[in-house]
Amino acid sequence: MFSEGFKRDFSIATANIETGEYTIYNRENLTPETAPYAAMSSGSIPVVFQPRHFDGNLYMDGGTIYNVNIPSAI
């Protein structure tokens, strides 16, 4: 069920540094309180910004693994 705190659909792509796993966060697996942390993790562009701890793991920009994620955009 969708979280009642979000009014629109969104996708936040992250890459787990330790496992190399590509993870997509959206309104189904985030709360309004945790969404900013997922967004900061996704904005951690290598060499520019440090990776961020979120949800018990170390994440960076999802574009480092999957540059253009068209299915999530549609």
CHARMM internal coordinates of N, CA and C (Angstrom, degrees):
IC EDIT
DIST 1 N 1 CA 1.4499
DIST 1 CA 1 C 1.5153
ANGL 1 N 1 CA 1 C 109.46
DIST 1 C 2 N 1.3138
ANGL 1 CA 1 C 2 N 116.28
DIHE 1 N 1 CA 1 C 2 N 143.40
DIST 2 N 2 CA 1.4561
ANGL 1 C 2 N 2 CA 121.17
DIHE 1 CA 1 C 2 N 2 CA -178.66
DIST 2 CA 2 C 1.5173
ANGL 2 N 2 CA 2 C 110.95
DIHE 1 C 2 N 2 CA 2 C -72.34
DIST 2 C 3 N 1.3108
ANGL 2 CA 2 C 3 N 114.26
DIHE 2 N 2 CA 2 C 3 N 146.10
DIST 3 N 3 CA 1.4497
ANGL 2 C 3 N 3 CA 120.20
DIHE 2 CA 2 C 3 N 3 CA 176.19
DIST 3 CA 3 C 1.5257
ANGL 3 N 3 CA 3 C 108.82
DIHE 2 C 3 N 3 CA 3 C -69.15
DIST 3 C 4 N 1.3087
ANGL 3 CA 3 C 4 N 116.99
DIHE 3 N 3 CA 3 C 4 N 135.64
DIST 4 N 4 CA 1.4542
ANGL 3 C 4 N 4 CA 120.40
DIHE 3 CA 3 C 4 N 4 CA -178.63
DIST 4 CA 4 C 1.5161
ANGL 4 N 4 CA 4 C 112.47
DIHE 3 C 4 N 4 CA 4 C -76.61
DIST 4 C 5 N 1.3274
ANGL 4 CA 4 C 5 N 118.48
DIHE 4 N 4 CA 4 C 5 N -7.80
DIST 5 N 5 CA 1.4524
ANGL 4 C 5 N 5 CA 121.50
DIHE 4 CA 4 C 5 N 5 CA -179.11
DIST 5 CA 5 C 1.5158
ANGL 5 N 5 CA 5 C 114.02
DIHE 4 C 5 N 5 CA 5 C -81.90
DIST 5 C 6 N 1.3255
ANGL 5 CA 5 C 6 N 118.64
DIHE 5 N 5 CA 5 C 6 N -14.82
DIST 6 N 6 CA 1.4620
ANGL 5 C 6 N 6 CA 121.87
DIHE 5 CA 5 C 6 N 6 CA -178.23
DIST 6 CA 6 C 1.5239
ANGL 6 N 6 CA 6 C 109.68
DIHE 5 C 6 N 6 CA 6 C -107.00
DIST 6 C 7 N 1.3092
ANGL 6 CA 6 C 7 N 116.43
DIHE 6 N 6 CA 6 C 7 N 137.15
DIST 7 N 7 CA 1.4665
ANGL 6 C 7 N 7 CA 121.04
DIHE 6 CA 6 C 7 N 7 CA -179.56
DIST 7 CA 7 C 1.5275
ANGL 7 N 7 CA 7 C 112.66
DIHE 6 C 7 N 7 CA 7 C -96.62
DIST 7 C 8 N 1.3256
ANGL 7 CA 7 C 8 N 118.29
DIHE 7 N 7 CA 7 C 8 N -20.64
DIST 8 N 8 CA 1.4638
ANGL 7 C 8 N 8 CA 122.45
DIHE 7 CA 7 C 8 N 8 CA -177.15
DIST 8 CA 8 C 1.5223
ANGL 8 N 8 CA 8 C 110.84
DIHE 7 C 8 N 8 CA 8 C -131.36
DIST 8 C 9 N 1.3204
ANGL 8 CA 8 C 9 N 114.68
DIHE 8 N 8 CA 8 C 9 N 159.30
DIST 9 N 9 CA 1.4598
ANGL 8 C 9 N 9 CA 120.30
DIHE 8 CA 8 C 9 N 9 CA 173.83
DIST 9 CA 9 C 1.5251
ANGL 9 N 9 CA 9 C 109.70
DIHE 8 C 9 N 9 CA 9 C -76.13
DIST 9 C 10 N 1.3129
ANGL 9 CA 9 C 10 N 116.22
DIHE 9 N 9 CA 9 C 10 N 149.36
DIST 10 N 10 CA 1.4601
ANGL 9 C 10 N 10 CA 121.65
DIHE 9 CA 9 C 10 N 10 CA 176.30
DIST 10 CA 10 C 1.5200
ANGL 10 N 10 CA 10 C 108.66
DIHE 9 C 10 N 10 CA 10 C -157.65
DIST 10 C 11 N 1.3170
ANGL 10 CA 10 C 11 N 115.64
DIHE 10 N 10 CA 10 C 11 N 161.32
DIST 11 N 11 CA 1.4681
ANGL 10 C 11 N 11 CA 122.37
DIHE 10 CA 10 C 11 N 11 CA 175.89
DIST 11 CA 11 C 1.5151
ANGL 11 N 11 CA 11 C 108.53
DIHE 10 C 11 N 11 CA 11 C -135.41
DIST 11 C 12 N 1.3219
ANGL 11 CA 11 C 12 N 116.01
DIHE 11 N 11 CA 11 C 12 N 132.46
DIST 12 N 12 CA 1.4615
ANGL 11 C 12 N 12 CA 122.21
DIHE 11 CA 11 C 12 N 12 CA 176.51
DIST 12 CA 12 C 1.5220
ANGL 12 N 12 CA 12 C 106.72
DIHE 11 C 12 N 12 CA 12 C -120.94
DIST 12 C 13 N 1.3177
ANGL 12 CA 12 C 13 N 116.56
DIHE 12 N 12 CA 12 C 13 N 115.35
DIST 13 N 13 CA 1.4620
ANGL 12 C 13 N 13 CA 121.45
DIHE 12 CA 12 C 13 N 13 CA -176.95
DIST 13 CA 13 C 1.5250
ANGL 13 N 13 CA 13 C 110.61
DIHE 12 C 13 N 13 CA 13 C -96.98
DIST 13 C 14 N 1.3169
ANGL 13 CA 13 C 14 N 115.17
DIHE 13 N 13 CA 13 C 14 N 132.02
DIST 14 N 14 CA 1.4577
ANGL 13 C 14 N 14 CA 121.15
DIHE 13 CA 13 C 14 N 14 CA 177.74
DIST 14 CA 14 C 1.5215
ANGL 14 N 14 CA 14 C 110.17
DIHE 13 C 14 N 14 CA 14 C -133.06
DIST 14 C 15 N 1.3145
ANGL 14 CA 14 C 15 N 115.24
DIHE 14 N 14 CA 14 C 15 N 160.42
DIST 15 N 15 CA 1.4611
ANGL 14 C 15 N 15 CA 121.94
DIHE 14 CA 14 C 15 N 15 CA 176.46
DIST 15 CA 15 C 1.5240
ANGL 15 N 15 CA 15 C 108.00
DIHE 14 C 15 N 15 CA 15 C -122.77
DIST 15 C 16 N 1.3224
ANGL 15 CA 15 C 16 N 115.99
DIHE 15 N 15 CA 15 C 16 N 124.47
DIST 16 N 16 CA 1.4517
ANGL 15 C 16 N 16 CA 121.44
DIHE 15 CA 15 C 16 N 16 CA 177.49
DIST 16 CA 16 C 1.5232
ANGL 16 N 16 CA 16 C 108.17
DIHE 15 C 16 N 16 CA 16 C -76.30
DIST 16 C 17 N 1.3063
ANGL 16 CA 16 C 17 N 116.74
DIHE 16 N 16 CA 16 C 17 N 120.02
DIST 17 N 17 CA 1.4678
ANGL 16 C 17 N 17 CA 121.05
DIHE 16 CA 16 C 17 N 17 CA -176.11
DIST 17 CA 17 C 1.5244
ANGL 17 N 17 CA 17 C 111.69
DIHE 16 C 17 N 17 CA 17 C -67.39
DIST 17 C 18 N 1.3035
ANGL 17 CA 17 C 18 N 117.14
DIHE 17 N 17 CA 17 C 18 N -36.64
DIST 18 N 18 CA 1.4579
ANGL 17 C 18 N 18 CA 120.36
DIHE 17 CA 17 C 18 N 18 CA -174.78
DIST 18 CA 18 C 1.5287
ANGL 18 N 18 CA 18 C 113.29
DIHE 17 C 18 N 18 CA 18 C -75.70
DIST 18 C 19 N 1.3376
ANGL 18 CA 18 C 19 N 117.39
DIHE 18 N 18 CA 18 C 19 N -35.01
DIST 19 N 19 CA 1.4610
ANGL 18 C 19 N 19 CA 120.30
DIHE 18 CA 18 C 19 N 19 CA -176.06
DIST 19 CA 19 C 1.5263
ANGL 19 N 19 CA 19 C 113.32
DIHE 18 C 19 N 19 CA 19 C -109.39
DIST 19 C 20 N 1.3335
ANGL 19 CA 19 C 20 N 117.65
DIHE 19 N 19 CA 19 C 20 N -17.04
DIST 20 N 20 CA 1.4562
ANGL 19 C 20 N 20 CA 121.15
DIHE 19 CA 19 C 20 N 20 CA -176.53
DIST 20 CA 20 C 1.5195
ANGL 20 N 20 CA 20 C 112.86
DIHE 19 C 20 N 20 CA 20 C 78.29
DIST 20 C 21 N 1.3225
ANGL 20 CA 20 C 21 N 117.14
DIHE 20 N 20 CA 20 C 21 N 9.90
DIST 21 N 21 CA 1.4596
ANGL 20 C 21 N 21 CA 122.16
DIHE 20 CA 20 C 21 N 21 CA -178.15
DIST 21 CA 21 C 1.5261
ANGL 21 N 21 CA 21 C 111.19
DIHE 20 C 21 N 21 CA 21 C -77.56
DIST 21 C 22 N 1.3213
ANGL 21 CA 21 C 22 N 115.96
DIHE 21 N 21 CA 21 C 22 N 135.88
DIST 22 N 22 CA 1.4620
ANGL 21 C 22 N 22 CA 123.61
DIHE 21 CA 21 C 22 N 22 CA 176.20
DIST 22 CA 22 C 1.5238
ANGL 22 N 22 CA 22 C 107.37
DIHE 21 C 22 N 22 CA 22 C -90.56
DIST 22 C 23 N 1.3245
ANGL 22 CA 22 C 23 N 117.14
DIHE 22 N 22 CA 22 C 23 N 122.95
DIST 23 N 23 CA 1.4587
ANGL 22 C 23 N 23 CA 121.37
DIHE 22 CA 22 C 23 N 23 CA -176.84
DIST 23 CA 23 C 1.5162
ANGL 23 N 23 CA 23 C 109.85
DIHE 22 C 23 N 23 CA 23 C -124.21
DIST 23 C 24 N 1.3215
ANGL 23 CA 23 C 24 N 115.93
DIHE 23 N 23 CA 23 C 24 N 134.97
DIST 24 N 24 CA 1.4574
ANGL 23 C 24 N 24 CA 121.24
DIHE 23 CA 23 C 24 N 24 CA 175.96
DIST 24 CA 24 C 1.5232
ANGL 24 N 24 CA 24 C 108.55
DIHE 23 C 24 N 24 CA 24 C -110.48
DIST 24 C 25 N 1.3077
ANGL 24 CA 24 C 25 N 115.42
DIHE 24 N 24 CA 24 C 25 N 124.13
DIST 25 N 25 CA 1.4615
ANGL 24 C 25 N 25 CA 121.26
DIHE 24 CA 24 C 25 N 25 CA 174.79
DIST 25 CA 25 C 1.5225
ANGL 25 N 25 CA 25 C 107.83
DIHE 24 C 25 N 25 CA 25 C -102.28
DIST 25 C 26 N 1.3244
ANGL 25 CA 25 C 26 N 115.79
DIHE 25 N 25 CA 25 C 26 N 142.25
DIST 26 N 26 CA 1.4566
ANGL 25 C 26 N 26 CA 121.06
DIHE 25 CA 25 C 26 N 26 CA 178.15
DIST 26 CA 26 C 1.5297
ANGL 26 N 26 CA 26 C 108.57
DIHE 25 C 26 N 26 CA 26 C -149.71
DIST 26 C 27 N 1.3192
ANGL 26 CA 26 C 27 N 116.06
DIHE 26 N 26 CA 26 C 27 N -169.12
DIST 27 N 27 CA 1.4637
ANGL 26 C 27 N 27 CA 119.66
DIHE 26 CA 26 C 27 N 27 CA -175.80
DIST 27 CA 27 C 1.5211
ANGL 27 N 27 CA 27 C 113.18
DIHE 26 C 27 N 27 CA 27 C -68.23
DIST 27 C 28 N 1.3142
ANGL 27 CA 27 C 28 N 117.78
DIHE 27 N 27 CA 27 C 28 N -11.38
DIST 28 N 28 CA 1.4591
ANGL 27 C 28 N 28 CA 120.81
DIHE 27 CA 27 C 28 N 28 CA 178.05
DIST 28 CA 28 C 1.5236
ANGL 28 N 28 CA 28 C 112.79
DIHE 27 C 28 N 28 CA 28 C -84.52
DIST 28 C 29 N 1.3323
ANGL 28 CA 28 C 29 N 117.89
DIHE 28 N 28 CA 28 C 29 N -25.65
DIST 29 N 29 CA 1.4636
ANGL 28 C 29 N 29 CA 119.07
DIHE 28 CA 28 C 29 N 29 CA -177.51
DIST 29 CA 29 C 1.5313
ANGL 29 N 29 CA 29 C 113.59
DIHE 28 C 29 N 29 CA 29 C -123.22
DIST 29 C 30 N 1.3369
ANGL 29 CA 29 C 30 N 117.06
DIHE 29 N 29 CA 29 C 30 N 15.83
DIST 30 N 30 CA 1.4593
ANGL 29 C 30 N 30 CA 122.09
DIHE 29 CA 29 C 30 N 30 CA 175.31
DIST 30 CA 30 C 1.5205
ANGL 30 N 30 CA 30 C 109.89
DIHE 29 C 30 N 30 CA 30 C -129.63
DIST 30 C 31 N 1.3062
ANGL 30 CA 30 C 31 N 115.45
DIHE 30 N 30 CA 30 C 31 N 159.94
DIST 31 N 31 CA 1.4602
ANGL 30 C 31 N 31 CA 121.65
DIHE 30 CA 30 C 31 N 31 CA 171.22
DIST 31 CA 31 C 1.5241
ANGL 31 N 31 CA 31 C 106.95
DIHE 30 C 31 N 31 CA 31 C -112.26
DIST 31 C 32 N 1.3130
ANGL 31 CA 31 C 32 N 118.22
DIHE 31 N 31 CA 31 C 32 N 163.89
DIST 32 N 32 CA 1.4722
ANGL 31 C 32 N 32 CA 119.30
DIHE 31 CA 31 C 32 N 32 CA 176.83
DIST 32 CA 32 C 1.5294
ANGL 32 N 32 CA 32 C 112.87
DIHE 31 C 32 N 32 CA 32 C -57.89
DIST 32 C 33 N 1.3137
ANGL 32 CA 32 C 33 N 116.99
DIHE 32 N 32 CA 32 C 33 N -27.33
DIST 33 N 33 CA 1.4677
ANGL 32 C 33 N 33 CA 120.57
DIHE 32 CA 32 C 33 N 33 CA -179.96
DIST 33 CA 33 C 1.5335
ANGL 33 N 33 CA 33 C 112.04
DIHE 32 C 33 N 33 CA 33 C -76.26
DIST 33 C 34 N 1.3387
ANGL 33 CA 33 C 34 N 118.19
DIHE 33 N 33 CA 33 C 34 N -33.10
DIST 34 N 34 CA 1.4655
ANGL 33 C 34 N 34 CA 120.87
DIHE 33 CA 33 C 34 N 34 CA -176.71
DIST 34 CA 34 C 1.5287
ANGL 34 N 34 CA 34 C 113.64
DIHE 33 C 34 N 34 CA 34 C -93.39
DIST 34 C 35 N 1.3239
ANGL 34 CA 34 C 35 N 117.89
DIHE 34 N 34 CA 34 C 35 N -14.86
DIST 35 N 35 CA 1.4701
ANGL 34 C 35 N 35 CA 121.18
DIHE 34 CA 34 C 35 N 35 CA -178.18
DIST 35 CA 35 C 1.5321
ANGL 35 N 35 CA 35 C 113.25
DIHE 34 C 35 N 35 CA 35 C -57.86
DIST 35 C 36 N 1.3372
ANGL 35 CA 35 C 36 N 120.60
DIHE 35 N 35 CA 35 C 36 N -41.98
DIST 36 N 36 CA 1.4673
ANGL 35 C 36 N 36 CA 118.78
DIHE 35 CA 35 C 36 N 36 CA 178.62
DIST 36 CA 36 C 1.5263
ANGL 36 N 36 CA 36 C 113.55
DIHE 35 C 36 N 36 CA 36 C -60.92
DIST 36 C 37 N 1.3241
ANGL 36 CA 36 C 37 N 117.47
DIHE 36 N 36 CA 36 C 37 N -34.42
DIST 37 N 37 CA 1.4668
ANGL 36 C 37 N 37 CA 120.83
DIHE 36 CA 36 C 37 N 37 CA 179.28
DIST 37 CA 37 C 1.5212
ANGL 37 N 37 CA 37 C 111.28
DIHE 36 C 37 N 37 CA 37 C -69.59
DIST 37 C 38 N 1.3174
ANGL 37 CA 37 C 38 N 116.66
DIHE 37 N 37 CA 37 C 38 N -38.00
DIST 38 N 38 CA 1.4650
ANGL 37 C 38 N 38 CA 120.26
DIHE 37 CA 37 C 38 N 38 CA 175.61
DIST 38 CA 38 C 1.5253
ANGL 38 N 38 CA 38 C 110.19
DIHE 37 C 38 N 38 CA 38 C -65.64
DIST 38 C 39 N 1.3308
ANGL 38 CA 38 C 39 N 116.81
DIHE 38 N 38 CA 38 C 39 N -40.16
DIST 39 N 39 CA 1.4668
ANGL 38 C 39 N 39 CA 120.52
DIHE 38 CA 38 C 39 N 39 CA 178.88
DIST 39 CA 39 C 1.5284
ANGL 39 N 39 CA 39 C 111.61
DIHE 38 C 39 N 39 CA 39 C -64.92
DIST 39 C 40 N 1.3261
ANGL 39 CA 39 C 40 N 117.09
DIHE 39 N 39 CA 39 C 40 N -39.93
DIST 40 N 40 CA 1.4712
ANGL 39 C 40 N 40 CA 119.67
DIHE 39 CA 39 C 40 N 40 CA 177.44
DIST 40 CA 40 C 1.5183
ANGL 40 N 40 CA 40 C 110.75
DIHE 39 C 40 N 40 CA 40 C -66.36
DIST 40 C 41 N 1.3353
ANGL 40 CA 40 C 41 N 116.99
DIHE 40 N 40 CA 40 C 41 N -35.88
DIST 41 N 41 CA 1.4600
ANGL 40 C 41 N 41 CA 119.93
DIHE 40 CA 40 C 41 N 41 CA 176.89
DIST 41 CA 41 C 1.5209
ANGL 41 N 41 CA 41 C 110.62
DIHE 40 C 41 N 41 CA 41 C -64.44
DIST 41 C 42 N 1.3227
ANGL 41 CA 41 C 42 N 116.26
DIHE 41 N 41 CA 41 C 42 N -42.37
DIST 42 N 42 CA 1.4632
ANGL 41 C 42 N 42 CA 120.76
DIHE 41 CA 41 C 42 N 42 CA 179.67
DIST 42 CA 42 C 1.5248
ANGL 42 N 42 CA 42 C 111.81
DIHE 41 C 42 N 42 CA 42 C -67.25
DIST 42 C 43 N 1.3144
ANGL 42 CA 42 C 43 N 116.88
DIHE 42 N 42 CA 42 C 43 N -28.94
DIST 43 N 43 CA 1.4592
ANGL 42 C 43 N 43 CA 120.90
DIHE 42 CA 42 C 43 N 43 CA 179.58
DIST 43 CA 43 C 1.5196
ANGL 43 N 43 CA 43 C 114.14
DIHE 42 C 43 N 43 CA 43 C -83.47
DIST 43 C 44 N 1.3020
ANGL 43 CA 43 C 44 N 117.73
DIHE 43 N 43 CA 43 C 44 N 2.20
DIST 44 N 44 CA 1.4664
ANGL 43 C 44 N 44 CA 121.63
DIHE 43 CA 43 C 44 N 44 CA -179.65
DIST 44 CA 44 C 1.5207
ANGL 44 N 44 CA 44 C 109.82
DIHE 43 C 44 N 44 CA 44 C -80.62
DIST 44 C 45 N 1.3073
ANGL 44 CA 44 C 45 N 115.19
DIHE 44 N 44 CA 44 C 45 N 81.74
DIST 45 N 45 CA 1.4611
ANGL 44 C 45 N 45 CA 122.15
DIHE 44 CA 44 C 45 N 45 CA -178.74
DIST 45 CA 45 C 1.5249
ANGL 45 N 45 CA 45 C 108.89
DIHE 44 C 45 N 45 CA 45 C -75.98
DIST 45 C 46 N 1.3268
ANGL 45 CA 45 C 46 N 118.38
DIHE 45 N 45 CA 45 C 46 N 126.47
DIST 46 N 46 CA 1.4657
ANGL 45 C 46 N 46 CA 120.67
DIHE 45 CA 45 C 46 N 46 CA -178.77
DIST 46 CA 46 C 1.5247
ANGL 46 N 46 CA 46 C 112.40
DIHE 45 C 46 N 46 CA 46 C -53.12
DIST 46 C 47 N 1.3021
ANGL 46 CA 46 C 47 N 116.36
DIHE 46 N 46 CA 46 C 47 N 141.36
DIST 47 N 47 CA 1.4603
ANGL 46 C 47 N 47 CA 127.63
DIHE 46 CA 46 C 47 N 47 CA 179.34
DIST 47 CA 47 C 1.5300
ANGL 47 N 47 CA 47 C 111.52
DIHE 46 C 47 N 47 CA 47 C 77.22
DIST 47 C 48 N 1.3240
ANGL 47 CA 47 C 48 N 118.71
DIHE 47 N 47 CA 47 C 48 N -25.34
DIST 48 N 48 CA 1.4598
ANGL 47 C 48 N 48 CA 121.96
DIHE 47 CA 47 C 48 N 48 CA -178.84
DIST 48 CA 48 C 1.5192
ANGL 48 N 48 CA 48 C 110.87
DIHE 47 C 48 N 48 CA 48 C -95.32
DIST 48 C 49 N 1.3329
ANGL 48 CA 48 C 49 N 117.48
DIHE 48 N 48 CA 48 C 49 N -49.90
DIST 49 N 49 CA 1.4587
ANGL 48 C 49 N 49 CA 122.94
DIHE 48 CA 48 C 49 N 49 CA -179.21
DIST 49 CA 49 C 1.5272
ANGL 49 N 49 CA 49 C 110.04
DIHE 48 C 49 N 49 CA 49 C -127.47
DIST 49 C 50 N 1.3204
ANGL 49 CA 49 C 50 N 115.69
DIHE 49 N 49 CA 49 C 50 N 145.40
DIST 50 N 50 CA 1.4614
ANGL 49 C 50 N 50 CA 120.69
DIHE 49 CA 49 C 50 N 50 CA 179.53
DIST 50 CA 50 C 1.5290
ANGL 50 N 50 CA 50 C 110.78
DIHE 49 C 50 N 50 CA 50 C -68.14
DIST 50 C 51 N 1.3392
ANGL 50 CA 50 C 51 N 118.01
DIHE 50 N 50 CA 50 C 51 N 148.80
DIST 51 N 51 CA 1.4681
ANGL 50 C 51 N 51 CA 121.30
DIHE 50 CA 50 C 51 N 51 CA 173.47
DIST 51 CA 51 C 1.5299
ANGL 51 N 51 CA 51 C 109.93
DIHE 50 C 51 N 51 CA 51 C -60.09
DIST 51 C 52 N 1.3094
ANGL 51 CA 51 C 52 N 116.50
DIHE 51 N 51 CA 51 C 52 N 153.53
DIST 52 N 52 CA 1.4594
ANGL 51 C 52 N 52 CA 122.31
DIHE 51 CA 51 C 52 N 52 CA -176.97
DIST 52 CA 52 C 1.5244
ANGL 52 N 52 CA 52 C 111.14
DIHE 51 C 52 N 52 CA 52 C -115.11
DIST 52 C 53 N 1.3249
ANGL 52 CA 52 C 53 N 115.27
DIHE 52 N 52 CA 52 C 53 N 144.11
DIST 53 N 53 CA 1.4649
ANGL 52 C 53 N 53 CA 120.93
DIHE 52 CA 52 C 53 N 53 CA 172.61
DIST 53 CA 53 C 1.5177
ANGL 53 N 53 CA 53 C 107.70
DIHE 52 C 53 N 53 CA 53 C -82.69
DIST 53 C 54 N 1.3279
ANGL 53 CA 53 C 54 N 115.43
DIHE 53 N 53 CA 53 C 54 N 130.51
DIST 54 N 54 CA 1.4532
ANGL 53 C 54 N 54 CA 121.36
DIHE 53 CA 53 C 54 N 54 CA 177.23
DIST 54 CA 54 C 1.5160
ANGL 54 N 54 CA 54 C 108.26
DIHE 53 C 54 N 54 CA 54 C -155.85
DIST 54 C 55 N 1.2859
ANGL 54 CA 54 C 55 N 116.74
DIHE 54 N 54 CA 54 C 55 N 137.02
DIST 55 N 55 CA 1.4642
ANGL 54 C 55 N 55 CA 122.51
DIHE 54 CA 54 C 55 N 55 CA 175.64
DIST 55 CA 55 C 1.5318
ANGL 55 N 55 CA 55 C 112.04
DIHE 54 C 55 N 55 CA 55 C 55.46
DIST 55 C 56 N 1.3301
ANGL 55 CA 55 C 56 N 116.22
DIHE 55 N 55 CA 55 C 56 N 34.47
DIST 56 N 56 CA 1.4541
ANGL 55 C 56 N 56 CA 121.24
DIHE 55 CA 55 C 56 N 56 CA 176.98
DIST 56 CA 56 C 1.5225
ANGL 56 N 56 CA 56 C 115.57
DIHE 55 C 56 N 56 CA 56 C 80.83
DIST 56 C 57 N 1.3367
ANGL 56 CA 56 C 57 N 117.34
DIHE 56 N 56 CA 56 C 57 N 7.01
DIST 57 N 57 CA 1.4648
ANGL 56 C 57 N 57 CA 121.17
DIHE 56 CA 56 C 57 N 57 CA -178.99
DIST 57 CA 57 C 1.5256
ANGL 57 N 57 CA 57 C 110.35
DIHE 56 C 57 N 57 CA 57 C -133.81
DIST 57 C 58 N 1.3083
ANGL 57 CA 57 C 58 N 115.45
DIHE 57 N 57 CA 57 C 58 N 170.89
DIST 58 N 58 CA 1.4564
ANGL 57 C 58 N 58 CA 122.11
DIHE 57 CA 57 C 58 N 58 CA 178.07
DIST 58 CA 58 C 1.5239
ANGL 58 N 58 CA 58 C 107.96
DIHE 57 C 58 N 58 CA 58 C -105.41
DIST 58 C 59 N 1.3429
ANGL 58 CA 58 C 59 N 116.96
DIHE 58 N 58 CA 58 C 59 N 120.36
DIST 59 N 59 CA 1.4644
ANGL 58 C 59 N 59 CA 122.12
DIHE 58 CA 58 C 59 N 59 CA -174.74
DIST 59 CA 59 C 1.5176
ANGL 59 N 59 CA 59 C 112.35
DIHE 58 C 59 N 59 CA 59 C -120.86
DIST 59 C 60 N 1.3335
ANGL 59 CA 59 C 60 N 114.36
DIHE 59 N 59 CA 59 C 60 N 156.23
DIST 60 N 60 CA 1.4568
ANGL 59 C 60 N 60 CA 122.49
DIHE 59 CA 59 C 60 N 60 CA 171.60
DIST 60 CA 60 C 1.5307
ANGL 60 N 60 CA 60 C 107.86
DIHE 59 C 60 N 60 CA 60 C -138.96
DIST 60 C 61 N 1.3023
ANGL 60 CA 60 C 61 N 116.59
DIHE 60 N 60 CA 60 C 61 N -176.11
DIST 61 N 61 CA 1.4600
ANGL 60 C 61 N 61 CA 122.93
DIHE 60 CA 60 C 61 N 61 CA -177.39
DIST 61 CA 61 C 1.5257
ANGL 61 N 61 CA 61 C 111.71
DIHE 60 C 61 N 61 CA 61 C -54.56
DIST 61 C 62 N 1.3311
ANGL 61 CA 61 C 62 N 116.43
DIHE 61 N 61 CA 61 C 62 N 128.74
DIST 62 N 62 CA 1.4575
ANGL 61 C 62 N 62 CA 121.52
DIHE 61 CA 61 C 62 N 62 CA 179.99
DIST 62 CA 62 C 1.5155
ANGL 62 N 62 CA 62 C 112.99
DIHE 61 C 62 N 62 CA 62 C -65.36
DIST 62 C 63 N 1.3393
ANGL 62 CA 62 C 63 N 117.44
DIHE 62 N 62 CA 62 C 63 N -22.09
DIST 63 N 63 CA 1.4562
ANGL 62 C 63 N 63 CA 121.41
DIHE 62 CA 62 C 63 N 63 CA 179.07
DIST 63 CA 63 C 1.5136
ANGL 63 N 63 CA 63 C 113.69
DIHE 62 C 63 N 63 CA 63 C -66.17
DIST 63 C 64 N 1.3180
ANGL 63 CA 63 C 64 N 117.35
DIHE 63 N 63 CA 63 C 64 N -12.01
DIST 64 N 64 CA 1.4661
ANGL 63 C 64 N 64 CA 119.42
DIHE 63 CA 63 C 64 N 64 CA 176.65
DIST 64 CA 64 C 1.5207
ANGL 64 N 64 CA 64 C 111.59
DIHE 63 C 64 N 64 CA 64 C -71.89
DIST 64 C 65 N 1.3349
ANGL 64 CA 64 C 65 N 116.98
DIHE 64 N 64 CA 64 C 65 N -20.76
DIST 65 N 65 CA 1.4601
ANGL 64 C 65 N 65 CA 121.52
DIHE 64 CA 64 C 65 N 65 CA 178.81
DIST 65 CA 65 C 1.5258
ANGL 65 N 65 CA 65 C 111.22
DIHE 64 C 65 N 65 CA 65 C -106.08
DIST 65 C 66 N 1.3298
ANGL 65 CA 65 C 66 N 115.85
DIHE 65 N 65 CA 65 C 66 N -46.62
DIST 66 N 66 CA 1.4574
ANGL 65 C 66 N 66 CA 121.53
DIHE 65 CA 65 C 66 N 66 CA -173.80
DIST 66 CA 66 C 1.5226
ANGL 66 N 66 CA 66 C 106.57
DIHE 65 C 66 N 66 CA 66 C -130.86
DIST 66 C 67 N 1.3326
ANGL 66 CA 66 C 67 N 116.59
DIHE 66 N 66 CA 66 C 67 N 94.86
DIST 67 N 67 CA 1.4555
ANGL 66 C 67 N 67 CA 121.82
DIHE 66 CA 66 C 67 N 67 CA -169.44
DIST 67 CA 67 C 1.5219
ANGL 67 N 67 CA 67 C 113.81
DIHE 66 C 67 N 67 CA 67 C -64.35
DIST 67 C 68 N 1.3177
ANGL 67 CA 67 C 68 N 119.23
DIHE 67 N 67 CA 67 C 68 N -44.74
DIST 68 N 68 CA 1.4568
ANGL 67 C 68 N 68 CA 122.38
DIHE 67 CA 67 C 68 N 68 CA -178.21
DIST 68 CA 68 C 1.5245
ANGL 68 N 68 CA 68 C 108.68
DIHE 67 C 68 N 68 CA 68 C -124.26
DIST 68 C 69 N 1.3179
ANGL 68 CA 68 C 69 N 116.11
DIHE 68 N 68 CA 68 C 69 N 106.74
DIST 69 N 69 CA 1.4495
ANGL 68 C 69 N 69 CA 121.06
DIHE 68 CA 68 C 69 N 69 CA -177.88
DIST 69 CA 69 C 1.5316
ANGL 69 N 69 CA 69 C 109.41
DIHE 68 C 69 N 69 CA 69 C -102.06
DIST 69 C 70 N 1.3021
ANGL 69 CA 69 C 70 N 117.28
DIHE 69 N 69 CA 69 C 70 N 80.52
DIST 70 N 70 CA 1.4599
ANGL 69 C 70 N 70 CA 122.96
DIHE 69 CA 69 C 70 N 70 CA -178.11
DIST 70 CA 70 C 1.5281
ANGL 70 N 70 CA 70 C 112.50
DIHE 69 C 70 N 70 CA 70 C -64.43
DIST 70 C 71 N 1.3439
ANGL 70 CA 70 C 71 N 120.30
DIHE 70 N 70 CA 70 C 71 N -41.95
DIST 71 N 71 CA 1.4701
ANGL 70 C 71 N 71 CA 118.93
DIHE 70 CA 70 C 71 N 71 CA -178.99
DIST 71 CA 71 C 1.5326
ANGL 71 N 71 CA 71 C 113.97
DIHE 70 C 71 N 71 CA 71 C -57.33
DIST 71 C 72 N 1.3246
ANGL 71 CA 71 C 72 N 117.92
DIHE 71 N 71 CA 71 C 72 N -37.42
DIST 72 N 72 CA 1.4674
ANGL 71 C 72 N 72 CA 119.67
DIHE 71 CA 71 C 72 N 72 CA 178.29
DIST 72 CA 72 C 1.5209
ANGL 72 N 72 CA 72 C 111.83
DIHE 71 C 72 N 72 CA 72 C -71.04
DIST 72 C 73 N 1.3150
ANGL 72 CA 72 C 73 N 116.75
DIHE 72 N 72 CA 72 C 73 N -30.59
DIST 73 N 73 CA 1.4578
ANGL 72 C 73 N 73 CA 120.33
DIHE 72 CA 72 C 73 N 73 CA 179.83
DIST 73 CA 73 C 1.5241
ANGL 73 N 73 CA 73 C 111.84
DIHE 72 C 73 N 73 CA 73 C -72.02
DIST 73 C 74 N 1.3233
ANGL 73 CA 73 C 74 N 116.23
DIHE 73 N 73 CA 73 C 74 N -28.35
DIST 74 N 74 CA 1.4690
ANGL 73 C 74 N 74 CA 119.34
DIHE 73 CA 73 C 74 N 74 CA -178.76
DIST 74 CA 74 C 1.4654
ANGL 74 N 74 CA 74 C 107.33
DIHE 73 C 74 N 74 CA 74 C -86.87
END
COOR INIT
IC SEED 1 N 1 CA 1 C
IC BUILD
